[in-house]
Each structure stands twice: as structure tokens, then as C-alpha cells.
Amino acid sequence: MKNEPLSTWMEALVAYVRSGQPDLTNRQMALLLLVYRTSGPHTVRGLAGTLGVSKPVVTRALNTLGRLGYLRRERDERDRRNIFVTRTSLGAEFLEGFKALIAGKERRRPQPVSHATHA
């Protein structure tokens, strides 16, 4: 059962929580992965369509990811009405660390939980 995909995912998530990195929602993580793992250019409309959510949902996630420095919005120089969502080095670094957690390269052994006994 050790190599079961859900066990691997659980171990990665536990290591992630212990890492002290910002808590990302599943939508934020999916958005981040879409931008980094698929070819662009990426727009709010396109990302919303791919995720099957509204543009405001994507905008809220982008606001958080932008504050963290993981993604950036850039205006299209050819058509100033368009905004592209682009990668950052900090976002790439974050995902490399997360990938290492999934691969088990940065996992620490779980610490035993102490249970207090009550008399």
C-alpha cells in the first residue's frame, strides 16, 4: 500500500504543510500548474475555460498567486486590452520544491505524536 498514488499524494501534502509554505487552494495550485506546464500565452478567459470556472474565480486566484510572486500579469504590447498571465522565477522555484516533495526527495520522517494521559 506504500506505493499507492493516494498514499504518495498524502505524504507529499503532509510534507508540504510541514514546510511552512503558503497554503494554496486546489484552484490556485491547478492554475499555477496550468501556466507552468502548458504552453501560453495564457489569458484569464482561457484559464477560466480550461478550469471550467468563472473569470472572477481565476482573477481571485491570480491575485493571491501574484501577491506571492508565483505568477505575474503582463499587458500585451500589441493589443493593450489583453493581459497575459506569465511565469516567474519564484513560482518555478516553488513548483520545483513541490515536485521534490511528491518525489519524496524532501520528506522528513513523520514525528511521533505524543498522547497525554489523563488520570
N, CA and C atoms as an extended XYZ file, in Angstrom:
357
Properties=species:S:1:pos:R:3:atomname:S:1:resname:S:1:resid:I:1 pbc="F F F"
N         0.822       -1.196        0.000 N   MET     1
C         0.000        0.000        0.000 CA  MET     1
C         0.866        1.261        0.000 C   MET     1
N         2.149        1.097        0.251 N   LYS     2
C         3.072        2.227        0.341 CA  LYS     2
C         3.183        2.994       -0.969 C   LYS     2
N         3.144        2.311       -2.107 N   ASN     3
C         3.302        2.981       -3.396 CA  ASN     3
C         1.982        3.378       -4.033 C   ASN     3
N         0.916        3.260       -3.292 N   GLU     4
C        -0.390        3.646       -3.793 CA  GLU     4
C        -0.401        5.153       -4.063 C   GLU     4
N        -0.974        5.577       -5.206 N   PRO     5
C        -0.962        7.008       -5.544 CA  PRO     5
C        -1.521        7.917       -4.451 C   PRO     5
N        -2.599        7.517       -3.786 N   LEU     6
C        -3.148        8.375       -2.738 CA  LEU     6
C        -2.219        8.478       -1.534 C   LEU     6
N        -1.509        7.399       -1.229 N   SER     7
C        -0.532        7.456       -0.134 CA  SER     7
C         0.603        8.397       -0.489 C   SER     7
N         1.066        8.330       -1.729 N   THR     8
C         2.126        9.225       -2.189 CA  THR     8
C         1.665       10.672       -2.121 C   THR     8
N         0.441       10.925       -2.568 N   TRP     9
C        -0.110       12.287       -2.545 CA  TRP     9
C        -0.261       12.775       -1.101 C   TRP     9
N        -0.756       11.900       -0.221 N   MET    10
C        -0.909       12.263        1.183 CA  MET    10
C         0.434       12.624        1.802 C   MET    10
N         1.446       11.814        1.567 N   GLU    11
C         2.769       12.077        2.118 CA  GLU    11
C         3.328       13.398        1.598 C   GLU    11
N         3.103       13.677        0.320 N   ALA    12
C         3.563       14.948       -0.247 CA  ALA    12
C         2.841       16.124        0.393 C   ALA    12
N         1.527       15.995        0.586 N   LEU    13
C         0.757       17.079        1.195 CA  LEU    13
C         1.148       17.303        2.648 C   LEU    13
N         1.382       16.228        3.386 N   VAL    14
C         1.819       16.373        4.779 CA  VAL    14
C         3.167       17.089        4.820 C   VAL    14
N         4.075       16.704        3.945 N   ALA    15
C         5.378       17.370        3.889 CA  ALA    15
C         5.220       18.840        3.502 C   ALA    15
N         4.290       19.121        2.602 N   TYR    16
C         4.031       20.498        2.177 CA  TYR    16
C         3.509       21.333        3.343 C   TYR    16
N         2.559       20.788        4.092 N   VAL    17
C         2.020       21.511        5.244 CA  VAL    17
C         3.129       21.781        6.256 C   VAL    17
N         3.984       20.820        6.484 N   ARG    18
C         5.093       20.986        7.425 CA  ARG    18
C         6.135       21.982        6.935 C   ARG    18
N         6.187       22.202        5.622 N   SER    19
C         7.229       23.071        5.057 CA  SER    19
C         7.046       24.542        5.425 C   SER    19
N         5.835       24.906        5.805 N   GLY    20
C         5.586       26.307        6.132 CA  GLY    20
C         5.313       27.177        4.920 C   GLY    20
N         5.254       26.584        3.738 N   GLN    21
C         4.928       27.331        2.526 CA  GLN    21
C         3.484       27.821        2.624 C   GLN    21
N         3.132       28.864        1.857 N   PRO    22
C         1.748       29.343        1.893 CA  PRO    22
C         0.771       28.247        1.480 C   PRO    22
N        -0.369       28.205        2.165 N   ASP    23
C        -1.421       27.255        1.808 CA  ASP    23
C        -2.086       27.706        0.516 C   ASP    23
N        -2.022       26.882       -0.505 N   LEU    24
C        -2.703       27.169       -1.765 CA  LEU    24
C        -3.941       26.291       -1.863 C   LEU    24
N        -5.013       26.859       -2.399 N   THR    25
C        -6.201       26.059       -2.649 CA  THR    25
C        -5.951       25.161       -3.862 C   THR    25
N        -6.820       24.193       -4.049 N   ASN    26
C        -6.701       23.334       -5.230 CA  ASN    26
C        -6.821       24.161       -6.506 C   ASN    26
N        -7.706       25.153       -6.520 N   ARG    27
C        -7.842       26.002       -7.708 CA  ARG    27
C        -6.558       26.786       -7.970 C   ARG    27
N        -5.986       27.340       -6.916 N   GLN    28
C        -4.742       28.101       -7.094 CA  GLN    28
C        -3.628       27.194       -7.612 C   GLN    28
N        -3.529       25.988       -7.045 N   MET    29
C        -2.490       25.059       -7.481 CA  MET    29
C        -2.737       24.622       -8.922 C   MET    29
N        -3.991       24.349       -9.278 N   ALA    30
C        -4.311       23.952      -10.654 CA  ALA    30
C        -3.964       25.079      -11.622 C   ALA    30
N        -4.284       26.299      -11.254 N   LEU    31
C        -3.977       27.450      -12.092 CA  LEU    31
C        -2.469       27.608      -12.269 C   LEU    31
N        -1.751       27.501      -11.179 N   LEU    32
C        -0.292       27.607      -11.228 CA  LEU    32
C         0.298       26.531      -12.136 C   LEU    32
N        -0.157       25.309      -11.964 N   LEU    33
C         0.350       24.210      -12.791 CA  LEU    33
C        -0.012       24.391      -14.261 C   LEU    33
N        -1.215       24.865      -14.541 N   LEU    34
C        -1.608       25.109      -15.933 CA  LEU    34
C        -0.666       26.106      -16.610 C   LEU    34
N        -0.357       27.169      -15.916 N   VAL    35
C         0.505       28.198      -16.510 CA  VAL    35
C         1.920       27.670      -16.719 C   VAL    35
N         2.412       26.884      -15.786 N   TYR    36
C         3.788       26.391      -15.882 CA  TYR    36
C         3.938       25.155      -16.750 C   TYR    36
N         2.892       24.344      -16.856 N   ARG    37
C         3.029       23.065      -17.553 CA  ARG    37
C         2.415       23.038      -18.942 C   ARG    37
N         1.742       24.112      -19.342 N   THR    38
C         1.183       24.166      -20.696 CA  THR    38
C         1.712       25.407      -21.397 C   THR    38
N         1.760       25.335      -22.705 N   SER    39
C         2.302       26.472      -23.453 CA  SER    39
C         1.294       27.613      -23.489 C   SER    39
N         1.801       28.816      -23.483 N   GLY    40
C         0.973       30.030      -23.480 CA  GLY    40
C         0.831       30.567      -24.886 C   GLY    40
N         0.376       31.764      -25.011 N   PRO    41
C         0.111       32.699      -23.916 CA  PRO    41
C        -1.158       32.320      -23.169 C   PRO    41
N        -1.169       32.674      -21.873 N   HIS    42
C        -2.298       32.368      -21.012 CA  HIS    42
C        -3.071       33.648      -20.719 C   HIS    42
N        -4.388       33.557      -20.849 N   THR    43
C        -5.259       34.678      -20.522 CA  THR    43
C        -6.230       34.223      -19.436 C   THR    43
N        -6.827       35.189      -18.750 N   VAL    44
C        -7.819       34.860      -17.730 CA  VAL    44
C        -8.963       34.072      -18.357 C   VAL    44
N        -9.445       34.533      -19.498 N   ARG    45
C       -10.552       33.842      -20.182 CA  ARG    45
C       -10.175       32.404      -20.525 C   ARG    45
N        -8.996       32.209      -21.086 N   GLY    46
C        -8.555       30.866      -21.458 CA  GLY    46
C        -8.374       29.958      -20.256 C   GLY    46
N        -7.787       30.483      -19.191 N   LEU    47
C        -7.590       29.685      -17.983 CA  LEU    47
C        -8.933       29.329      -17.344 C   LEU    47
N        -9.852       30.286      -17.327 N   ALA    48
C       -11.193       30.026      -16.782 CA  ALA    48
C       -11.881       28.924      -17.582 C   ALA    48
N       -11.766       28.980      -18.904 N   GLY    49
C       -12.372       27.955      -19.751 CA  GLY    49
C       -11.776       26.580      -19.505 C   GLY    49
N       -10.467       26.516      -19.381 N   THR    50
C        -9.804       25.236      -19.141 CA  THR    50
C       -10.208       24.639      -17.799 C   THR    50
N       -10.305       25.486      -16.781 N   LEU    51
C       -10.670       25.008      -15.448 CA  LEU    51
C       -12.179       24.818      -15.275 C   LEU    51
N       -12.957       25.417      -16.169 N   GLY    52
C       -14.406       25.325      -16.047 CA  GLY    52
C       -14.954       26.165      -14.904 C   GLY    52
N       -14.326       27.310      -14.679 N   VAL    53
C       -14.769       28.235      -13.634 CA  VAL    53
C       -14.953       29.615      -14.255 C   VAL    53
N       -15.500       30.548      -13.485 N   SER    54
C       -15.717       31.899      -13.993 CA  SER    54
C       -14.419       32.709      -13.993 C   SER    54
N       -14.409       33.777      -14.777 N   LYS    55
C       -13.248       34.669      -14.812 CA  LYS    55
C       -12.969       35.286      -13.445 C   LYS    55
N       -13.992       35.698      -12.660 N   PRO    56
C       -13.697       36.231      -11.329 CA  PRO    56
C       -12.998       35.226      -10.400 C   PRO    56
N       -13.311       33.933      -10.542 N   VAL    57
C       -12.641       32.910       -9.742 CA  VAL    57
C       -11.154       32.892      -10.093 C   VAL    57
N       -10.845       32.936      -11.382 N   VAL    58
C        -9.453       32.952      -11.823 CA  VAL    58
C        -8.769       34.235      -11.359 C   VAL    58
N        -9.456       35.356      -11.457 N   THR    59
C        -8.889       36.633      -11.033 CA  THR    59
C        -8.528       36.609       -9.549 C   THR    59
N        -9.411       36.074       -8.709 N   ARG    60
C        -9.116       35.983       -7.271 CA  ARG    60
C        -7.892       35.107       -7.019 C   ARG    60
N        -7.818       33.978       -7.716 N   ALA    61
C        -6.656       33.093       -7.557 CA  ALA    61
C        -5.385       33.790       -8.033 C   ALA    61
N        -5.486       34.511       -9.145 N   LEU    62
C        -4.322       35.250       -9.658 CA  LEU    62
C        -3.880       36.341       -8.690 C   LEU    62
N        -4.832       36.972       -8.031 N   ASN    63
C        -4.467       37.995       -7.048 CA  ASN    63
C        -3.586       37.404       -5.956 C   ASN    63
N        -3.977       36.251       -5.450 N   THR    64
C        -3.187       35.575       -4.410 CA  THR    64
C        -1.839       35.132       -4.947 C   THR    64
N        -1.850       34.466       -6.090 N   LEU    65
C        -0.594       33.966       -6.667 CA  LEU    65
C         0.333       35.113       -7.063 C   LEU    65
N        -0.244       36.240       -7.470 N   GLY    66
C         0.563       37.421       -7.787 CA  GLY    66
C         1.199       38.012       -6.541 C   GLY    66
N         0.431       38.099       -5.444 N   ARG    67
C         0.986       38.612       -4.179 CA  ARG    67
C         2.139       37.740       -3.691 C   ARG    67
N         2.033       36.434       -3.920 N   LEU    68
C         3.092       35.509       -3.518 CA  LEU    68
C         4.296       35.574       -4.458 C   LEU    68
N         4.107       36.185       -5.628 N   GLY    69
C         5.193       36.271       -6.601 CA  GLY    69
C         5.315       35.052       -7.490 C   GLY    69
N         4.294       34.182       -7.501 N   TYR    70
C         4.356       32.940       -8.271 CA  TYR    70
C         3.924       33.124       -9.721 C   TYR    70
N         3.073       34.109       -9.980 N   LEU    71
C         2.631       34.445      -11.339 CA  LEU    71
C         2.615       35.957      -11.468 C   LEU    71
N         2.593       36.415      -12.724 N   ARG    72
C         2.565       37.856      -12.983 CA  ARG    72
C         1.623       38.114      -14.154 C   ARG    72
N         0.956       39.252      -14.105 N   ARG    73
C         0.134       39.685      -15.239 CA  ARG    73
C         0.963       40.669      -16.053 C   ARG    73
N         0.908       40.509      -17.370 N   GLU    74
C         1.621       41.426      -18.273 CA  GLU    74
C         0.678       41.865      -19.378 C   GLU    74
N         0.716       43.140      -19.672 N   ARG    75
C        -0.123       43.687      -20.744 CA  ARG    75
C         0.507       43.349      -22.096 C   ARG    75
N        -0.339       42.943      -23.033 N   ASP    76
C         0.094       42.644      -24.400 CA  ASP    76
C         0.498       43.957      -25.066 C   ASP    76
N         1.726       44.036      -25.519 N   GLU    77
C         2.224       45.268      -26.145 CA  GLU    77
C         1.555       45.551      -27.490 C   GLU    77
N         1.090       44.506      -28.171 N   ARG    78
C         0.429       44.704      -29.471 CA  ARG    78
C        -1.024       45.134      -29.326 C   ARG    78
N        -1.675       44.640      -28.274 N   ASP    79
C        -3.073       44.995      -28.028 CA  ASP    79
C        -3.209       45.228      -26.529 C   ASP    79
N        -3.127       46.459      -26.102 N   ARG    80
C        -3.077       46.828      -24.687 CA  ARG    80
C        -4.310       46.372      -23.899 C   ARG    80
N        -5.364       45.949      -24.595 N   ARG    81
C        -6.550       45.453      -23.894 CA  ARG    81
C        -6.324       44.061      -23.323 C   ARG    81
N        -5.396       43.320      -23.893 N   ASN    82
C        -5.134       41.944      -23.458 CA  ASN    82
C        -4.134       41.908      -22.307 C   ASN    82
N        -4.402       41.025      -21.366 N   ILE    83
C        -3.490       40.779      -20.250 CA  ILE    83
C        -3.095       39.307      -20.305 C   ILE    83
N        -1.804       39.058      -20.263 N   PHE    84
C        -1.308       37.687      -20.235 CA  PHE    84
C        -0.860       37.330      -18.826 C   PHE    84
N        -1.032       36.070      -18.467 N   VAL    85
C        -0.563       35.549      -17.192 CA  VAL    85
C         0.760       34.853      -17.483 C   VAL    85
N         1.810       35.273      -16.798 N   THR    86
C         3.142       34.738      -17.088 CA  THR    86
C         3.794       34.146      -15.843 C   THR    86
N         4.793       33.361      -16.089 N   ARG    87
C         5.553       32.676      -15.044 CA  ARG    87
C         6.555       33.630      -14.397 C   ARG    87
N         6.984       33.257      -13.192 N   THR    88
C         8.063       33.982      -12.516 CA  THR    88
C         9.093       32.966      -12.031 C   THR    88
N        10.275       33.430      -11.746 N   SER    89
C        11.296       32.513      -11.230 CA  SER    89
C        10.913       31.997       -9.844 C   SER    89
N        10.250       32.820       -9.046 N   LEU    90
C         9.816       32.384       -7.719 CA  LEU    90
C         8.762       31.282       -7.824 C   LEU    90
N         7.854       31.400       -8.774 N   GLY    91
C         6.856       30.359       -8.992 CA  GLY    91
C         7.483       29.066       -9.460 C   GLY    91
N         8.464       29.170      -10.353 N   ALA    92
C         9.171       27.980      -10.839 CA  ALA    92
C         9.909       27.295       -9.691 C   ALA    92
N        10.512       28.090       -8.837 N   GLU    93
C        11.225       27.556       -7.673 CA  GLU    93
C        10.250       26.848       -6.722 C   GLU    93
N         9.097       27.458       -6.492 N   PHE    94
C         8.081       26.846       -5.642 CA  PHE    94
C         7.665       25.487       -6.209 C   PHE    94
N         7.386       25.424       -7.509 N   LEU    95
C         6.937       24.165       -8.112 CA  LEU    95
C         8.040       23.109       -8.113 C   LEU    95
N         9.271       23.512       -8.269 N   GLU    96
C        10.385       22.543       -8.182 CA  GLU    96
C        10.441       21.930       -6.789 C   GLU    96
N        10.235       22.756       -5.772 N   GLY    97
C        10.202       22.247       -4.401 CA  GLY    97
C         9.028       21.315       -4.183 C   GLY    97
N         7.867       21.664       -4.750 N   PHE    98
C         6.693       20.817       -4.611 CA  PHE    98
C         6.910       19.495       -5.344 C   PHE    98
N         7.533       19.564       -6.497 N   LYS    99
C         7.832       18.339       -7.254 CA  LYS    99
C         8.755       17.423       -6.437 C   LYS    99
N         9.710       18.017       -5.749 N   ALA   100
C        10.610       17.226       -4.902 CA  ALA   100
C         9.846       16.574       -3.748 C   ALA   100
N         8.848       17.282       -3.208 N   LEU   101
C         8.024       16.679       -2.158 CA  LEU   101
C         7.268       15.467       -2.687 C   LEU   101
N         6.711       15.595       -3.884 N   ILE   102
C         5.958       14.480       -4.472 CA  ILE   102
C         6.882       13.299       -4.736 C   ILE   102
N         8.094       13.597       -5.187 N   ALA   103
C         9.057       12.538       -5.484 CA  ALA   103
C         9.651       11.937       -4.215 C   ALA   103
N         9.374       12.557       -3.062 N   GLY   104
C         9.885       12.027       -1.800 CA  GLY   104
C        11.294       12.459       -1.486 C   GLY   104
N        11.833       13.410       -2.228 N   LYS   105
C        13.218       13.824       -2.032 CA  LYS   105
C        13.393       14.780       -0.857 C   LYS   105
N        12.311       15.406       -0.414 N   GLU   106
C        12.440       16.364        0.678 CA  GLU   106
C        11.558       16.007        1.860 C   GLU   106
N        11.138       14.773        1.944 N   ARG   107
C        10.268       14.376        3.049 CA  ARG   107
C        11.091       14.061        4.277 C   ARG   107
N        10.643       14.556        5.381 N   ARG   108
C        11.227       14.168        6.658 CA  ARG   108
C        10.374       13.052        7.233 C   ARG   108
N        10.994       12.247        8.038 N   ARG   109
C        10.235       11.180        8.682 CA  ARG   109
C         9.186       11.801        9.591 C   ARG   109
N         7.991       11.257        9.580 N   PRO   110
C         6.960       11.784       10.475 CA  PRO   110
C         7.403       11.681       11.937 C   PRO   110
N         7.126       12.723       12.678 N   GLN   111
C         7.450       12.725       14.103 CA  GLN   111
C         6.316       12.032       14.859 C   GLN   111
N         6.678       11.254       15.867 N   PRO   112
C         5.613       10.608       16.617 CA  PRO   112
C         4.747       11.642       17.326 C   PRO   112
N         3.482       11.332       17.416 N   VAL   113
C         2.546       12.211       18.108 CA  VAL   113
C         2.472       11.757       19.553 C   VAL   113
N         2.707       12.676       20.500 N   SER   114
C         2.615       12.293       21.906 CA  SER   114
C         1.171       12.436       22.370 C   SER   114
N         0.721       11.459       23.058 N   HIS   115
C        -0.647       11.479       23.585 CA  HIS   115
C        -0.543       11.648       25.089 C   HIS   115
N        -1.135       12.691       25.607 N   ALA   116
C        -1.131       12.916       27.059 CA  ALA   116
C        -2.126       11.961       27.715 C   ALA   116
N        -1.725       11.407       28.808 N   THR   117
C        -2.636       10.540       29.538 CA  THR   117
C        -3.263       11.320       30.670 C   THR   117
N        -4.515       11.102       30.838 N   HIS   118
C        -5.244       11.804       31.884 CA  HIS   118
C        -5.588       10.821       32.992 C   HIS   118
N        -5.352       11.224       34.219 N   ALA   119
C        -5.661       10.335       35.357 CA  ALA   119
C        -7.022       10.625       35.908 C   ALA   119
